[in-house]
Amino acid sequence: MSFDENLIALRQAVTHTLGVIDGKLRNKANKADVPTIEQIDQRFSALAGSAPETLDTLAELAEALGNNPNFATTITEELAKKAAKTQVTELENQLSESLTALTDAFAQGAATIQNSTTNEQEAT
């Protein structure tokens, strides 16, 4: 399509949209016919109060999650703080090396004590 054809198509789309909007505005409810926020809240409360147990469960889940409207963001941020698997593996290796060194030191200490006890008994 050429630029002129695109422009004509755009003008037709805008004209059509304006016609639809105008029709919707003509059929818009009179302000006196629209319920107030309080009336809507009352109707919603009445509806929620008569809801099945499933909605009670949803309310319980929301309460269990601390009624946090940003729960997904909170969890994502907490997961971002979690250590990476490579970090955990590195710490495990360090701990293993430390435990091996500690075990060796105890074994050497026990051997030294055993040798000194044996030498003292032979000396007497």
Buried (B, 14 or more C-beta within 10 A) or exposed (E): EEEEEEEEEEEEEEEEEEEEEEEEEEEEEEEEEEEEEEEEEEEEEEEEEEEEEEEEEEEEEEEEEEEEEEEEEEEEEEEEEEEEEEEEEEEEEEEEEEEEEEEEEEEEEEEEEEEEEEEEEEEE
